[in-house]
Amino acid sequence: MGADLDVDVPYQYLTFFMDDDKQLEDIKQKYSKGELLTGEVKAILIDVINKFLKDFQEKRAKVTDEDVRKFMEIRQMNPYPKAWKEMMEKKAAQEAEKKKAKEEAKGKAALDDAERLAKKKAEKEAKKKAAVEFAKKKEAEAKAK
């Protein structure tokens, strides 16, 4: 009987640290069938992690005090990648254009409303004037009789 790979800790670590997918699949097959023992998988894991740690330690040794100082200095952080910033600026410009167009349309509608009200008022005044003239004409006709 082989190992339960879903809960086997050495195998789970191998899935994170082993770069060779073919070798990992081979280990998976053999280990699940019982052809590999836990001690053998642990030995493989030790080799893989030691290689990872060796690479890490070599890279860490190259870090200078100047690198640390530069990394730790207080500096302005850009919360968005450049592409996002450009996209957000473009969107903001579009929103500003829409708002401006909406304000212009609102202003035009208000102007149209004012013109319509003025026209209505003028028509009302004209009707009133015509009614007054008609009444005067009828009054004059009545006096003439």
C-alpha positions in Angstrom: 0.0 0.0 0.0 1.3 3.5 -0.9 1.3 6.8 0.7 -1.7 9.2 1.0 -0.3 12.0 -1.0 -3.0 14.5 0.0 -1.7 14.5 3.6 1.9 13.4 3.2 4.0 16.4 4.3 7.3 15.5 2.5 5.4 15.1 -0.8 3.4 18.3 -0.3 6.7 20.2 0.2 8.1 18.6 -3.0 5.1 20.0 -4.9 6.3 23.5 -3.9 10.0 23.2 -4.2 10.6 20.7 -7.0 11.0 22.3 -10.4 11.1 19.1 -12.5 7.4 18.2 -13.1 8.4 14.9 -14.7 10.4 13.8 -11.7 7.6 14.9 -9.4 5.1 12.9 -11.4 7.4 9.9 -11.2 7.8 10.2 -7.5 4.0 10.6 -7.1 3.3 7.4 -9.1 6.0 5.3 -7.2 5.2 6.7 -3.8 1.4 6.2 -4.2 2.0 2.6 -5.2 4.4 1.9 -2.3 7.5 1.5 -4.6 9.1 4.5 -2.7 9.4 4.6 1.1 8.9 7.7 3.2 12.6 7.8 4.0 13.5 7.9 0.3 11.0 10.7 -0.4 12.4 12.6 2.6 15.9 12.2 1.2 14.8 13.6 -2.1 13.1 16.5 -0.3 16.3 17.2 1.6 18.3 17.4 -1.6 15.7 19.7 -3.2 15.5 22.0 -0.2 19.3 22.1 0.2 19.6 23.2 -3.4 17.0 25.9 -2.9 18.6 27.1 0.3 22.1 27.1 -1.3 20.8 29.3 -4.1 19.0 31.6 -1.6 22.2 31.9 0.5 24.3 32.8 -2.5 21.9 35.5 -3.5 21.7 36.8 0.1 25.5 37.0 0.3 25.4 39.4 -2.7 23.2 41.8 -0.8 25.1 44.8 0.4 24.5 47.3 3.2 23.7 49.9 0.5 21.1 47.5 -1.0 19.5 47.2 2.5 19.6 51.0 3.0 18.1 51.7 -0.3 15.3 49.1 0.2 14.5 50.5 3.7 14.6 54.2 2.9 11.3 56.1 3.1 10.1 57.0 -0.4 7.1 57.9 -2.4 5.2 54.7 -3.3 3.1 54.5 -6.4 0.1 52.4 -5.4 -0.8 51.6 -9.0 1.3 50.2 -11.9 1.9 52.6 -14.7 -0.6 50.9 -17.0 -3.3 51.2 -14.3 -2.5 54.9 -13.8 -2.8 55.7 -17.5 -6.1 53.7 -17.6 -7.4 55.5 -14.5 -6.4 59.0 -15.9 -8.1 58.1 -19.2 -11.3 57.0 -17.4 -11.2 60.2 -15.3 -10.9 62.3 -18.4 -13.9 60.4 -20.0 -15.9 61.0 -16.8 -15.0 64.7 -16.9 -16.1 64.9 -20.5 -19.4 63.2 -19.7 -20.0 65.5 -16.8 -19.2 68.5 -18.9 -21.6 67.3 -21.7 -24.3 66.6 -19.1 -23.8 70.1 -17.6 -24.0 71.7 -21.1 -27.1 69.7 -21.9 -28.6 70.7 -18.6 -27.7 74.4 -19.3 -29.2 74.1 -22.8 -32.3 72.5 -21.4 -32.6 75.3 -18.9 -32.1 77.8 -21.7 -34.7 76.0 -23.9 -37.1 76.1 -20.9 -36.5 79.8 -20.4 -37.1 80.4 -24.1 -40.2 78.3 -24.1 -41.5 80.1 -21.0 -40.7 83.5 -22.6 -42.5 82.5 -25.8 -45.5 81.2 -23.8 -45.6 84.5 -21.8 -45.4 86.5 -25.1 -48.3 84.5 -26.5 -50.3 85.0 -23.4 -49.6 88.7 -23.5 -50.5 88.8 -27.2 -53.8 87.0 -26.5 -54.5 89.4 -23.6 -53.8 92.4 -25.8 -56.0 91.0 -28.6 -58.8 90.4 -26.1 -58.4 94.0 -24.8 -58.5 95.4 -28.3 -61.5 93.2 -29.2 -63.3 94.4 -26.0 -62.5 98.1 -26.9 -63.7 97.5 -30.5 -66.9 96.0 -29.3 -67.3 98.8 -26.7 -66.8 101.4 -29.5 -69.3 99.7 -31.7 -71.8 99.6 -28.9 -71.3 103.4 -28.3 -71.7 104.0 -32.0 -75.1 102.4 -32.1 
